[in-house]
Amino acid sequence: MSELESLPDGDRVCHRDFHPFNIHGAGQAAMIVDWLDACCGNPLADVCRTYLLLRHAVPERAMDYVETYAAMSGAEVGAILAWLAPIAAARLTEGVADENDELLRLAGVA
């Protein structure tokens, strides 16, 4: 069985491009924007994708995001990071050249 097939399906709304630049405003006035890539799936996959984006942009904060999400949701950090290889492989298709070496390593290809 492939690694992706072993991960649980989901039926929740996922943003698929959640990062600090897609949060406008602060506090009660905060609004999440840029829903063009939204889909239905497992929210832990969405959290892992955000982790991957943060890991490249602000690596010192990426794990804080995962740990905070896990603490607030009751999810396990390991269950979130279990999505890392398939999320990294999917990110490779987006053609972000300066991330390719790390994405290949995270996807288990290199």
N, C-alpha and C positions, 0 to 999 in steps of 0.2 A: 504494500500500500504506500502511496506517495505521502510525503510529509503534509501536504496541503489537505489531502483526503482524510487524514487523521485528526484534523482540527475541527471544532464544532461549527456547524452552520449557525446563522443568526437571522433574526427577522426585525432588526431595529434600524432606524434611520442612522446612517453613517455619513459624516461630512466628507471624508476622504481628502481634505486639504486643510485640516485644522492646524493653524499655527498663529503666533502672536499678531502677524500682520492682517489676519482675518478676524480680529476682534477690534471693534470700534467702540470707543467710549470706555467708561470704567464703572465699577460698582453696579448698582441697580440699572444704570443706563447703558451698560455694555450690550453690544449686539454682535452676533456672529454673522459674517457676510461671506459671499463667494460660495454658493451652494451648487455650482455648475457640475461638480463631480459627485454629488450626493448619490448614495445607493442604499440598498437594503442589505444588511449583513450582520456580522458579529461585532459588537462594539469594541471588543478587545483587539480586533484587527485594526480598527480605526485608531485606537490609542497607540498601538504599535507603530502605525504609519506616522503619527505625530511624533512619537519618540524618534523615529528614523530621521524625520525632517529636522527636529531640534538637535539631534546628535551631530548633524552636519553644521548647523548654523550657530548653536550655542551649546556645545557638548557638556559644559559644566552644569547645565540645568536639565538636560534630557532625562536623566534617571530620576531627578526630583519630580518631574511631571508624572512618570510612571508610578512612583511610590505614592505620590499624593492621590492619584486616581485610584490606585489599589486600596489605600486606606479608606477613602471616602465611599467606594463602591462595594467593598468586600471581596473584590477580585484578588487573585494572587499574582504577584509580579511575574512569576514563572509562566503563568497562563497567558499573560500579555506578551512576554518575550518569546513564547513558543511560535508566535506569528512572524518572527523576525526574518527567517529565511525566505518564505514566500513573499512577504512584503518587499524585501530588498530585491528579489528577482523581478517583481512587478515594477518597481521603481526604475530598474534598468531600461525598461521599454520607453521611459520618458526622455531619454537622451540627455541627461545632465552629466556631461562629460567629466567634470571635476569630481564627481562622486563615484564614477564607475569602478575604480579599483576597490574601494571599500565595499561597495554594493556587491561586487563579485565575491569578495571574501565572506560577507555576511550571508549571502545566498548559498554558500558552500560550493561555489564553482572554482574559485582560485585559492 
